[in-house]
Amino acid sequence: MNPIDENDFILVSDHLENCIVELNAEELNPAKLFSLTISMIEYMDMIYSQFTGEQKKHLLIEAFKDICINQRHIKIKDELKQDLLLFIENDLETVIDSIIQVSNGEFQINEKQQALLIRCVIKLCKCFVKNHNKKMKKEKIVSRP
């Protein structure tokens, strides 16, 4: 088992920062965060094949935290950092575990995953309602004589 060093954290958090910047998003919704996590897991598997699964998971979680805390990550807006902090605190570990389980063909929904799915569905519904309300307002404005 190879030890994780500071250079590993820097390399992974810099790569994560670049991935977030490439998203060019005003906010990080659950779909983007899920895709970002998958992309980072694939990156970790490719670059750190000599590490154990637990080491890669730890390294990835610490890289997400580093993005939010370290002042050198100035490319990422504070609003996105807030989205990331909420994701780290509430969902990141569950998302990583779920992705690994699915990739290994071992996926069984546990309580944490159920809670995550419910939160995602609620956010999705709120997004649909918000978009519907915007559309209705535009239609009212357009239809006024």
Rosetta blueprint (number, residue, H / E / L):
1 M L
2 N L
3 P L
4 I L
5 D L
6 E H
7 N H
8 D H
9 F H
10 I H
11 L H
12 V H
13 S H
14 D H
15 H H
16 L H
17 E H
18 N H
19 C H
20 I H
21 V H
22 E H
23 L H
24 N L
25 A L
26 E L
27 E L
28 L L
29 N L
30 P H
31 A H
32 K H
33 L H
34 F H
35 S H
36 L H
37 T H
38 I H
39 S H
40 M H
41 I H
42 E H
43 Y H
44 M H
45 D H
46 M H
47 I H
48 Y L
49 S L
50 Q L
51 F L
52 T L
53 G H
54 E H
55 Q H
56 K H
57 K H
58 H H
59 L H
60 L H
61 I H
62 E H
63 A H
64 F H
65 K H
66 D H
67 I H
68 C H
69 I H
70 N L
71 Q L
72 R L
73 H L
74 I L
75 K L
76 I L
77 K L
78 D H
79 E H
80 L H
81 K H
82 Q H
83 D H
84 L H
85 L H
86 L H
87 F H
88 I H
89 E H
90 N H
91 D L
92 L H
93 E H
94 T H
95 V H
96 I H
97 D H
98 S H
99 I H
100 I H
101 Q H
102 V H
103 S H
104 N L
105 G L
106 E L
107 F L
108 Q L
109 I L
110 N L
111 E H
112 K H
113 Q H
114 Q H
115 A H
116 L H
117 L H
118 I H
119 R H
120 C H
121 V H
122 I H
123 K H
124 L H
125 C H
126 K H
127 C H
128 F H
129 V H
130 K H
131 N H
132 H H
133 N H
134 K H
135 K H
136 M H
137 K H
138 K H
139 E H
140 K H
141 I H
142 V H
143 S H
144 R L
145 P L
